[in-house]
Amino acid sequence: MSFLTARNLGLLTALLLISAVSLKGQRREVFDSSLPILLRREEAVKAPSTRIAQEELIPLDGKVDRNVYRLGPGDEVDVSIWNTEPFTSYDLFVSAEGRLLVPPAGVLEVSGMTLAEAEEFLARQLAAYFSDEASISLSLINPRTFRVYTAGAVLLPGTYAVSAVDRVSDLIRAAGGIKRGGSKRRARLLNKEHELLEEVDLMRHESMGNLSYNPRLLDGCIVEVPPIENYVIFTGRFPNLSGFDTVRVKDWNLEEATEFTLEFLEGETLMDLLALAGEPQMPDTSLVGKVLVSRADWKDHNYVELTEEMLDEKLEYGSHYQFPIRNTWVFVTGSTNNYGRFIYQPGWTVQDYLGQAGGPNWNGSRKTIYLRRSDGTEFKCKPTEKVFPGDSIYIPEKFHFDRMLPVLAGVFSALIFVIFG
């Protein structure tokens, strides 16, 4: 018995050792440089010491500008010397001190230089070691990673690892996005000395796709999201506005977001803000006389029609603009497999929308269809009837004779009782 116990203990010890070795091998962490990640530990970010694997290459939004990109600790570069025998090429990393070890010149300070400046500097330093025909090239292979910080109205403020080609929007997305009430138009980009570099208008970047409104991050910088200061309220439908901007929480299954809080900057007009929100989806595209306006300082809170002069007036805090909503839905109800609302498609007929709804269910009529127009007119229609925005299609239940049997039996029983009772 003791022999079996000892053998079992030996097997158990061997299994534990194998598991420990396996776990030790699994503890190696692979840094995903494709997106900023939260640094949960206070370890220093070390410059990579080996070539970054192909699957870890950082996605770019365009070629790196040699006259703008500045070298820093962790950048992987290629230094090639051409027109020499043999051809010479070095795969190098900028050290934590901002230096490159370039044979045969030795240690060279390059941190803070642009790629173009560093290439000229290397050419001068290496000229003494090669013939006049030799030419020197410096190429960026992989951008460095470094620490940055988020603060203010973001969901996950803290410390993040980013690459030198990441932008302010990448960091805010990694931080969970901006909280309700946080400013999308005045995100503050600070350097490591807490000096303001610029205010970032992310709403303008999102609506126009202009990268100049979404700058790249710098080593040790801070992105701070302040609360909204000035805003107006838009009621209507706008292509560039989403649920994030809504005034109140809605039931997304039953109710569409139509009321939005929009931050404006000092001196902006209604037309400036509409350029960012997108053209409102209205029955009539003209604004004057169609849009209703209420000022926050009006005690009676009455609405007046928008005038030509109001288009170019400076926006006032808390004003409310109501834009008429163009109905873009068609509703399918009754005994269908998938009742609900469907986006209006010009030229579609009743049978097209019934196809989207999965057709009548087992209890739905396949011969009788009712169509109600947006003006309230209702009639029995054919499957080929054209449908317009705001119309409702109704499928009634089909007639079931078997359901009438209990009713007929009851009536027949009552008659017998009356006659012979």
C-alpha positions as semicolon CSV with decimal commas, in nm:
position;residue;x (nm);y (nm);z (nm)
1;M;0,000;0,000;0,000
2;S;0,286;0,235;0,085
3;F;0,450;0,145;-0,248
4;L;0,136;0,243;-0,438
5;T;0,111;0,563;-0,238
6;A;0,469;0,656;-0,313
7;R;0,425;0,581;-0,682
8;N;0,109;0,791;-0,692
9;L;0,289;1,074;-0,518
10;G;0,570;1,050;-0,775
11;L;0,327;1,069;-1,064
12;L;0,148;1,363;-0,904
13;T;0,478;1,548;-0,856
14;A;0,577;1,489;-1,220
15;L;0,241;1,620;-1,342
16;L;0,276;1,931;-1,127
17;L;0,625;1,997;-1,267
18;I;0,502;1,958;-1,626
19;S;0,211;2,195;-1,556
20;A;0,444;2,452;-1,401
21;V;0,677;2,440;-1,702
22;S;0,379;2,477;-1,938
23;L;0,243;2,770;-1,744
24;K;0,585;2,933;-1,737
25;G;0,601;2,906;-2,116
26;Q;0,254;3,056;-2,148
27;R;0,336;3,362;-1,939
28;R;0,522;3,531;-2,224
29;E;0,313;3,831;-2,328
30;V;0,293;3,938;-2,690
31;F;0,247;4,312;-2,732
32;D;-0,026;4,389;-2,985
33;S;0,097;4,712;-3,137
34;S;-0,201;4,750;-3,371
35;L;-0,400;4,944;-3,108
36;P;-0,321;5,139;-2,792
37;I;-0,347;4,918;-2,484
38;L;-0,389;4,996;-2,117
39;L;-0,073;4,947;-1,912
40;R;-0,202;4,778;-1,598
41;R;0,140;4,753;-1,435
42;E;0,390;5,024;-1,358
43;E;0,670;4,866;-1,559
44;A;0,890;5,079;-1,778
45;V;0,823;5,037;-2,148
46;K;1,143;4,895;-2,294
47;A;1,258;4,945;-2,648
48;P;1,225;4,620;-2,846
49;S;1,548;4,428;-2,878
50;T;1,447;4,204;-3,168
51;R;1,274;4,258;-3,499
52;I;0,897;4,294;-3,457
53;A;0,715;3,995;-3,603
54;Q;0,526;4,043;-3,928
55;E;0,187;3,991;-3,764
56;E;0,263;4,272;-3,519
57;L;0,325;4,543;-3,780
58;I;0,149;4,866;-3,695
59;P;-0,124;4,973;-3,942
60;L;-0,067;5,315;-4,098
61;D;-0,313;5,570;-4,235
62;G;-0,065;5,677;-4,502
63;K;0,306;5,702;-4,564
64;V;0,521;5,855;-4,293
65;D;0,638;6,208;-4,375
66;R;1,019;6,213;-4,353
67;N;1,016;6,584;-4,278
68;V;0,768;6,551;-3,989
69;Y;0,829;6,216;-3,814
70;R;1,082;6,257;-3,532
71;L;1,294;5,969;-3,408
72;G;1,276;5,852;-3,048
73;P;1,370;5,558;-2,821
74;G;1,243;5,229;-2,964
75;D;1,225;5,322;-3,334
76;E;1,354;5,046;-3,562
77;V;1,543;5,185;-3,861
78;D;1,746;5,058;-4,153
79;V;2,078;5,225;-4,236
80;S;2,211;5,126;-4,580
81;I;2,537;5,228;-4,746
82;W;2,511;5,212;-5,125
83;N;2,776;5,199;-5,402
84;T;3,020;5,010;-5,182
85;E;3,170;4,663;-5,201
86;P;3,027;4,474;-5,028
87;F;2,686;4,636;-4,989
88;T;2,630;4,724;-4,621
89;S;2,300;4,743;-4,436
90;Y;2,222;4,765;-4,062
91;D;1,895;4,692;-3,882
92;L;1,914;4,917;-3,575
93;F;1,707;5,041;-3,282
94;V;1,722;5,384;-3,125
95;S;1,832;5,321;-2,766
96;A;1,649;5,438;-2,454
97;E;1,895;5,729;-2,447
98;G;1,804;5,831;-2,802
99;R;2,122;5,699;-2,965
100;L;2,207;5,483;-3,266
101;L;2,509;5,255;-3,269
102;V;2,618;5,279;-3,635
103;P;2,938;5,097;-3,735
104;P;3,199;5,221;-3,792
105;A;3,106;5,571;-3,673
106;G;2,996;5,452;-3,328
107;V;2,726;5,605;-3,107
108;L;2,531;5,893;-3,265
109;E;2,262;6,111;-3,102
110;V;1,949;6,110;-3,324
111;S;1,654;6,147;-3,085
112;G;1,432;6,442;-3,179
113;M;1,561;6,461;-3,537
114;T;1,325;6,411;-3,830
115;L;1,405;6,121;-4,062
116;A;1,538;6,363;-4,323
117;E;1,759;6,543;-4,068
118;A;1,890;6,215;-3,926
119;E;1,978;6,086;-4,275
120;E;2,181;6,399;-4,352
121;F;2,349;6,375;-4,011
122;L;2,447;6,009;-4,067
123;A;2,581;6,089;-4,413
124;R;2,814;6,351;-4,265
125;Q;2,931;6,123;-3,984
126;L;2,998;5,826;-4,215
127;A;3,161;6,023;-4,496
128;A;3,508;5,976;-4,346
129;Y;3,480;5,597;-4,361
130;F;3,362;5,547;-4,721
131;S;3,444;5,674;-5,068
132;D;3,283;5,980;-5,222
133;E;3,063;5,757;-5,439
134;A;2,896;5,601;-5,134
135;S;2,545;5,720;-5,045
136;I;2,369;5,678;-4,711
137;S;1,995;5,610;-4,666
138;L;1,793;5,594;-4,347
139;S;1,450;5,423;-4,349
140;L;1,194;5,373;-4,074
141;I;1,103;5,004;-4,042
142;N;0,875;5,006;-3,738
143;P;0,760;5,304;-3,529
144;R;0,836;5,303;-3,158
145;T;0,592;5,253;-2,870
146;F;0,571;5,474;-2,564
147;R;0,348;5,580;-2,277
148;V;0,070;5,837;-2,296
149;Y;-0,204;5,933;-2,053
150;T;-0,579;6,002;-2,068
151;A;-0,772;6,213;-1,819
152;G;-1,111;6,376;-1,783
153;A;-1,442;6,258;-1,929
154;V;-1,333;5,921;-2,074
155;L;-1,459;5,583;-1,957
156;L;-1,114;5,439;-1,876
157;P;-0,867;5,714;-1,784
158;G;-0,513;5,597;-1,723
159;T;-0,183;5,504;-1,883
160;Y;-0,166;5,352;-2,231
161;A;0,098;5,213;-2,465
162;V;0,070;5,359;-2,814
163;S;0,278;5,373;-3,128
164;A;0,431;5,685;-3,278
165;V;0,173;5,679;-3,561
166;D;-0,136;5,657;-3,337
167;R;-0,364;5,960;-3,318
168;V;-0,579;6,122;-3,051
169;S;-0,892;5,935;-3,167
170;D;-0,709;5,599;-3,134
171;L;-0,623;5,674;-2,771
172;I;-0,975;5,791;-2,683
173;R;-1,124;5,480;-2,847
174;A;-0,886;5,259;-2,647
175;A;-0,993;5,446;-2,333
176;G;-1,356;5,341;-2,393
177;G;-1,466;5,659;-2,563
178;I;-1,593;5,989;-2,429
179;K;-1,850;5,989;-2,149
180;R;-2,185;6,159;-2,189
181;G;-2,132;6,525;-2,119
182;G;-1,770;6,513;-2,235
183;S;-1,650;6,742;-2,510
184;K;-1,580;6,601;-2,857
185;R;-1,470;6,940;-2,981
186;R;-1,220;7,061;-2,722
187;A;-1,004;6,759;-2,634
188;R;-0,679;6,902;-2,497
189;L;-0,347;6,762;-2,618
190;L;-0,077;6,840;-2,361
191;N;0,294;6,758;-2,368
192;K;0,473;6,583;-2,082
193;E;0,535;6,922;-1,916
194;H;0,154;6,980;-1,911
195;E;0,180;7,258;-2,169
196;L;-0,113;7,287;-2,411
197;L;-0,012;7,189;-2,764
198;E;-0,355;7,223;-2,929
199;E;-0,727;7,168;-2,885
200;V;-0,856;6,878;-3,094
201;D;-1,197;6,894;-3,266
202;L;-1,288;6,525;-3,303
203;M;-1,640;6,603;-3,425
204;R;-1,494;6,796;-3,718
205;H;-1,254;6,509;-3,788
206;E;-1,536;6,250;-3,781
207;S;-1,769;6,447;-4,006
208;M;-1,506;6,560;-4,258
209;G;-1,242;6,286;-4,231
210;N;-0,968;6,550;-4,219
211;L;-0,659;6,413;-4,039
212;S;-0,537;6,764;-3,958
213;Y;-0,808;6,770;-3,687
214;N;-0,675;6,444;-3,541
215;P;-0,304;6,490;-3,461
216;R;-0,056;6,214;-3,384
217;L;0,043;6,142;-3,025
218;L;0,378;6,242;-2,878
219;D;0,601;6,068;-2,623
220;G;0,452;6,108;-2,275
221;C;0,170;6,335;-2,388
222;I;-0,165;6,374;-2,210
223;V;-0,508;6,380;-2,373
224;E;-0,760;6,550;-2,148
225;V;-1,133;6,555;-2,227
226;P;-1,314;6,846;-2,055
227;P;-1,692;6,871;-2,004
228;I;-1,913;7,041;-2,263
229;E;-1,946;7,416;-2,211
230;N;-2,175;7,553;-2,484
231;Y;-2,442;7,347;-2,657
232;V;-2,767;7,366;-2,851
233;I;-3,035;7,102;-2,905
234;F;-3,133;6,972;-3,247
235;T;-3,454;6,774;-3,301
236;G;-3,465;6,581;-3,627
237;R;-3,259;6,331;-3,824
238;F;-2,899;6,403;-3,922
239;P;-2,659;6,164;-4,099
240;N;-2,354;6,241;-3,882
241;L;-2,522;6,221;-3,540
242;S;-2,564;5,902;-3,342
243;G;-2,697;5,778;-3,010
244;F;-2,394;5,917;-2,827
245;D;-2,528;6,270;-2,879
246;T;-2,886;6,202;-2,773
247;V;-3,041;6,407;-2,496
248;R;-3,214;6,114;-2,326
249;V;-3,188;5,736;-2,326
250;K;-3,437;5,571;-2,563
251;D;-3,576;5,226;-2,628
252;W;-3,377;5,153;-2,942
253;N;-3,612;4,873;-3,048
254;L;-3,917;5,098;-3,058
255;E;-3,798;5,455;-3,075
256;E;-3,547;5,626;-3,302
257;A;-3,306;5,888;-3,164
258;T;-3,418;6,230;-3,288
259;E;-3,305;6,471;-3,014
260;F;-2,937;6,559;-2,995
261;T;-2,707;6,777;-2,788
262;L;-2,448;6,950;-3,007
263;E;-2,153;7,138;-2,866
264;F;-2,057;7,458;-3,045
265;L;-1,745;7,673;-3,030
266;E;-1,739;8,045;-2,969
267;G;-1,857;8,241;-3,273
268;E;-2,007;7,947;-3,466
269;T;-2,340;7,981;-3,648
270;L;-2,623;7,742;-3,725
271;M;-2,478;7,676;-4,071
272;D;-2,136;7,595;-3,919
273;L;-2,295;7,331;-3,697
274;L;-2,509;7,185;-3,976
275;A;-2,190;7,137;-4,180
276;L;-2,078;6,894;-3,905
277;A;-2,416;6,733;-3,830
278;G;-2,496;6,677;-4,197
279;E;-2,793;6,787;-4,405
280;P;-3,112;6,730;-4,204
281;Q;-3,353;6,474;-4,346
282;M;-3,654;6,698;-4,404
283;P;-3,951;6,681;-4,646
284;D;-3,838;7,022;-4,776
285;T;-3,465;7,097;-4,781
286;S;-3,516;7,473;-4,730
287;L;-3,461;7,580;-4,369
288;V;-3,613;7,929;-4,357
289;G;-3,975;7,916;-4,246
290;K;-3,959;7,538;-4,189
291;V;-3,733;7,507;-3,883
292;L;-3,867;7,622;-3,544
293;V;-3,638;7,798;-3,295
294;S;-3,664;7,856;-2,921
295;R;-3,405;8,049;-2,717
296;A;-3,306;7,937;-2,369
297;D;-3,358;8,287;-2,228
298;W;-3,716;8,314;-2,357
299;K;-3,934;8,281;-2,049
300;D;-4,243;8,169;-2,241
301;H;-4,039;7,903;-2,433
302;N;-4,234;7,976;-2,750
303;Y;-4,105;7,867;-3,090
304;V;-4,067;8,096;-3,389
305;E;-3,994;8,016;-3,750
306;L;-3,630;8,036;-3,857
307;T;-3,553;8,355;-4,050
308;E;-3,279;8,433;-4,302
309;E;-3,097;8,647;-4,046
310;M;-3,085;8,362;-3,792
311;L;-2,876;8,147;-4,027
312;D;-2,567;8,362;-3,976
313;E;-2,626;8,469;-3,617
314;K;-2,390;8,340;-3,349
315;L;-2,532;8,040;-3,165
316;E;-2,667;8,095;-2,814
317;Y;-2,629;7,850;-2,527
318;G;-2,928;7,619;-2,477
319;S;-3,119;7,715;-2,792
320;H;-3,351;7,451;-2,940
321;Y;-3,392;7,392;-3,314
322;Q;-3,673;7,167;-3,440
323;F;-3,623;7,029;-3,791
324;P;-3,928;6,860;-3,954
325;I;-3,864;6,488;-3,987
326;R;-3,899;6,312;-4,320
327;N;-4,058;5,973;-4,272
328;T;-3,821;5,710;-4,411
329;W;-3,988;5,397;-4,273
330;V;-4,248;5,147;-4,393
331;F;-4,427;4,941;-4,127
332;V;-4,537;4,578;-4,163
333;T;-4,776;4,452;-3,893
334;G;-5,019;4,169;-3,830
335;S;-4,962;3,799;-3,884
336;T;-4,613;3,805;-4,036
337;N;-4,297;3,618;-3,946
338;N;-4,097;3,935;-3,881
339;Y;-4,321;4,236;-3,823
340;G;-4,163;4,576;-3,763
341;R;-4,034;4,877;-3,955
342;F;-3,823;4,867;-4,270
343;I;-3,626;5,136;-4,451
344;Y;-3,819;5,285;-4,741
345;Q;-3,685;5,182;-5,081
346;P;-3,812;5,388;-5,380
347;G;-4,017;5,177;-5,621
348;W;-4,079;4,887;-5,387
349;T;-4,424;4,726;-5,371
350;V;-4,621;4,553;-5,098
351;Q;-4,481;4,211;-5,187
352;D;-4,123;4,345;-5,161
353;Y;-4,177;4,453;-4,800
354;L;-4,362;4,131;-4,719
355;G;-4,056;3,948;-4,847
356;Q;-3,841;4,150;-4,605
357;A;-4,082;4,056;-4,325
358;G;-4,062;3,685;-4,409
359;G;-4,415;3,671;-4,554
360;P;-4,736;3,577;-4,368
361;N;-4,690;3,330;-4,083
362;W;-4,892;3,009;-4,045
363;N;-5,185;3,210;-3,911
364;G;-5,170;3,494;-4,164
365;S;-5,394;3,541;-4,465
366;R;-5,229;3,491;-4,802
367;K;-5,512;3,654;-4,998
368;T;-5,614;3,961;-4,799
369;I;-5,371;4,252;-4,747
370;Y;-5,452;4,597;-4,612
371;L;-5,247;4,910;-4,682
372;R;-5,275;5,227;-4,475
373;R;-5,126;5,544;-4,623
374;S;-4,945;5,800;-4,409
375;D;-5,253;6,029;-4,437
376;G;-5,474;5,763;-4,268
377;T;-5,643;5,623;-4,582
378;E;-5,683;5,245;-4,556
379;F;-5,787;4,995;-4,826
380;K;-5,751;4,634;-4,938
381;C;-5,462;4,615;-5,182
382;K;-5,285;4,387;-5,424
383;P;-4,927;4,262;-5,371
384;T;-4,817;4,482;-5,663
385;E;-4,938;4,804;-5,497
386;K;-4,664;5,068;-5,468
387;V;-4,562;5,174;-5,116
388;F;-4,453;5,520;-4,998
389;P;-4,274;5,650;-4,683
390;G;-4,487;5,620;-4,370
391;D;-4,723;5,356;-4,513
392;S;-4,830;5,056;-4,303
393;I;-4,897;4,707;-4,440
394;Y;-5,131;4,485;-4,236
395;I;-5,176;4,107;-4,274
396;P;-5,497;3,984;-4,100
397;E;-5,544;3,635;-3,966
398;K;-5,690;3,385;-4,211
399;F;-6,034;3,232;-4,152
400;H;-6,025;2,910;-3,944
401;F;-6,342;2,701;-3,980
402;D;-6,233;2,471;-3,696
403;R;-6,242;2,769;-3,460
404;M;-6,609;2,822;-3,550
405;L;-6,710;2,465;-3,450
406;P;-6,725;2,535;-3,074
407;V;-6,926;2,851;-3,142
408;L;-7,168;2,670;-3,374
409;A;-7,202;2,388;-3,125
410;G;-7,287;2,636;-2,853
411;V;-7,546;2,809;-3,069
412;F;-7,697;2,475;-3,173
413;S;-7,718;2,362;-2,809
414;A;-7,888;2,685;-2,712
415;L;-8,145;2,645;-2,990
416;I;-8,225;2,290;-2,882
417;F;-8,265;2,405;-2,526
418;V;-8,501;2,686;-2,631
419;I;-8,706;2,465;-2,863
420;F;-8,734;2,150;-2,653
421;G;-8,664;2,293;-2,310
